[in-house]
Amino acid sequence: MNQPAAPQATASVPPLTPPNRPGRALIGLALIVPAAIAWIWSYVLPTLSTVARSFQGDGPRGSGESVGTANYEAAFTSGFVGQVGLAVLLSLIPLAVALLAAPLLAVLADRAGRVARLVTRGVLALPLAAYAPVAVFLGRRAEHIENGTFTQELQSPRTLLVSALAQVTFGLVVAVAATLYLSALRRREPDQRPAPAMLAVGGLLGLSVLAAALQTYTAPYILTGGGPRGDDTATPVLTAAQTSFRTMRLGAGSATSTLLLVLLGLLGLAAVALILATRLRIEFDGWRDGPAVREAESYSGRRPLLVGLTAVALVVVLGVTVWASLPWLRNLSSDTGTLPRGVETANLFANTWVPPLLSTLVAVALAALAGFGIGALRPLGRYSELLLVPFAPWLFVGIGPLAIAGFERTMELGQLGLFLGLVPPTWLSVPALFVFTLLFRGQHERWRSGGGVGRTLLLPALPMLAVTASVTWLAHAQSPLWSMLVSRGPDSLTAPALVNMIASRAFGAGGELPLGLILPLPMLILFVLLFVALMVGYVDRLAIRVGRRSDADAPPAGAGEPVGKVTA
C-alpha cells in the first residue's frame, strides 16, 4: 500500500550572529575605546589647548596671563572675515567641478557600460597618485619667474591664486568626486533610482570642498606668501601660522585657529547629520556580479555615442591635469644637483615618507577597529551611528588648525628637530572611521542573513585598509606645514621643506629646482599601480546607497551558510 507522505517539518534557524547581544555590545564599545583615546589625544586636547591659548598673552606658554577677548578682536581686525571670504572664493570653481562636471562624467561612464566605467576608474587613479602640491606650485612659480611674468601677475594676486588653485586641483577634484558618484550609481536592479544617493554624495562633497578651502595653505604660501599687499591672499591657516611663528603672537594665532575650528566643526556636524538622515551606507557587491547586476549593466547599454563622450571627457581631465603639472613633470627625472651641506638623499627620503607612514598605520588601524565596533557589532542597535556624533566636529579638521598646539606639545617633549617630531600628530583618521563605519553598516545585514564573518565583513574591508592608508599616507607626506614647523637643521628636513627652502633662496636666480625629490618617480609609479589596482579591482565593487533596504537590496539567496527554513 502506498503510505501518505510524511508532512515536512520546518524549523526557523536564527541568523548566524553572536547569540549574546549584551556581549556583542560590550565588544563593540571596547573596540571604540582605543580610537577614543587617540581622538582625545590628537584632537580634543589640542583643541582645548588652542582655545585656552587664544585667551592668553603672547609670552611663554604656561604664563597664564589672560588678555580676555583681545586676541579675537585682533583676529577680526586683521581680516578674519575677509580670509574666510577668500577661502569661499577659492572653493567656487572646485565646487562647480565637484557638483557639475564630475557627476556628468560619472553618468556618462556608467551609461556607457562596464568597460567604459572600468577605464574611467583607472584613468581617474592618475590624478590621485600624482598628488604633489608643493612640487606643482613651486614649478609654476619658477616658470613665472623664468618668463618674467611673475611680478606682472601679482598685480592681481587673488586672480592668480584662484586660477592656479583651480587648475592644479581640477584633476584631483574630478577624480575624487566622480569616483564617489560612480559608486552611488551602482544599482542592483535596472529600475532602481540612484538619484537620492547622488544627492547625498553631492552634499558631502560640497561640505568637504568648502572645508578644504578653509584650510588652504600650500598655494598661497608658495605663490603669494599671503600678500603682496597686507593679507590680499591670506587664508585662515596661513594667517594663523604666520602670526604664530613669524611674529610669535601665538595667542592671536590661536584665536584665528579657534574661529576656524568652529566653522569646521559646524561643517562636520552637518555632514554627520546628512549621513544619519539619509541612512547612508557603503555596500560591497561581491567580487563577481550576480544576474541582477548583469541585467542592470545590460540595461545601461553600450552606446557608441556615450563611449565617445566619456573618452573625450577623460582626455580633457588628463589634459588639464598634465598641463597644470607640466612645470613639475619636466623636472621629475632631472638631476637633483648639489644638495645643501649636511643633507643626504637617503635621510631626506626617510624623513619624508617614514614618519607619516607610522602615524597612518596607527590612525587607520584604530579607525577600522572602531568602525567594526560601531557598524558591524552595533552596540546601540539601530542608533549605533550616533556614536559618530562626538567625532563629527573633527571630521574635516587637518593639521593646520591644531598646528600651534601640536608644535607646543612637540617642543615640550623635546622632539623638535628629531625624527619622532616629524611624525604627524594625528593618531586617528576620523574620515577613515566614518568610511569603515559606513562599510560595516552596509555589510551588517548580510552578516545577519547568514554570511560568515570573514566572508561578509573582514574580506570586503581589507582592501579598504589599503585605500584609506595609501591616501592618508600620500596626503601627509606631501603636506609641508608640519615638517617646516618642527624641522631643525639638515638632519630633520623633508623633501617639500628642503625644495621650498632652495626655491626661496634662489628666488629670481633661475635654474632648475630639484622637484623630483618631492614625489620621486619610483614612488609615483608605486602609487599609480596601487591606485589603479584598487580603483578597478575593489572600489568599482563598492556601492553607496541611502534609505531603508528594499527587497532588491536583500542579500542574494545562497550567499554564505544556509539560513531561514530547513526541511526535516
GITA-V619843 format. One record per backbone hydrogen bond with DSSP energy under -1.0 kcal/mol. CO is the residue of the C=O (numbers start at 1). NH is the residue of the N-H. If there is no record, write none. Layout:
co = [CO;CO]
nh = [NH;NH]
//
This chain:
co = [9;15;19;20;21;22;23;24;25;26;27;32;33;34;35;36;37;38;39;39;40;43;44;45;46;47;48;49;50;52;53;55;60;65;67;69;70;71;72;73;74;75;76;79;80;81;82;83;84;85;86;87;91;92;93;94;95;96;96;97;100;101;102;103;104;105;106;107;108;113;114;115;116;117;118;119;120;123;125;126;130;132;133;134;135;136;137;138;139;140;141;142;143;144;144;149;150;152;153;156;157;158;159;160;161;162;163;164;165;169;170;171;172;173;174;175;176;177;178;179;180;181;183;189;194;195;196;197;198;199;200;201;202;203;204;205;206;207;208;209;210;213;217;218;219;220;220;224;226;229;231;235;236;237;238;239;240;241;242;242;243;249;250;251;252;253;254;255;256;257;258;259;260;261;262;263;264;265;266;267;268;269;270;271;272;273;274;275;278;281;283;290;291;292;293;294;295;296;297;303;304;305;306;307;308;309;310;311;312;313;314;315;316;317;318;319;320;321;325;326;328;329;340;344;345;346;347;348;349;350;353;354;355;356;357;358;359;360;361;362;363;363;364;365;366;367;368;369;370;371;372;372;378;380;381;383;384;385;386;388;391;392;400;402;403;404;405;406;407;408;409;410;411;415;419;420;424;429;430;431;432;433;434;435;436;437;438;438;439;443;444;445;446;447;450;452;453;453;454;458;461;462;463;464;465;466;467;468;469;470;471;472;473;474;480;481;482;483;486;489;494;495;496;497;498;499;500;501;502;506;513;514;515;520;521;522;523;524;525;526;527;528;529;530;531;532;533;534;534;535;538;539;541;543;545;551;556;564]
nh = [568;17;21;24;25;26;27;28;29;30;31;36;37;38;39;40;41;42;43;44;45;47;48;49;50;51;52;53;54;55;56;67;63;57;70;73;74;75;76;77;78;80;79;83;84;85;86;87;88;89;90;91;95;96;97;98;99;100;101;102;104;105;106;107;108;109;110;111;112;117;118;119;120;121;122;123;124;126;129;130;132;136;137;138;139;140;141;142;143;144;145;146;147;149;150;153;154;155;156;160;161;162;163;164;165;166;167;168;169;173;174;175;176;177;178;179;180;181;182;183;184;185;544;192;198;199;200;201;202;203;204;205;206;207;208;209;210;211;212;213;214;216;221;222;223;224;225;227;233;232;234;239;240;241;242;243;244;245;246;247;249;253;254;255;256;257;258;259;260;261;262;263;264;265;266;267;268;269;270;271;272;273;274;275;276;277;278;280;547;545;543;294;295;296;297;298;299;300;301;307;308;309;310;311;312;313;314;315;316;317;318;319;320;321;322;323;324;325;329;330;331;332;343;348;349;350;351;352;353;354;357;358;359;360;361;362;363;364;365;366;367;429;368;369;370;371;372;373;374;375;376;377;381;383;384;386;387;388;389;392;394;395;403;406;407;408;409;410;411;412;413;415;414;418;422;423;426;433;434;435;436;437;438;439;440;441;282;442;443;447;448;449;451;450;561;456;457;458;459;462;465;466;467;468;469;470;471;472;473;474;475;476;477;478;484;485;486;487;417;492;498;499;500;501;502;503;504;505;506;509;515;517;518;524;525;526;527;528;529;530;531;532;533;534;535;536;537;538;539;540;541;542;285;283;281;554;559;13]
//
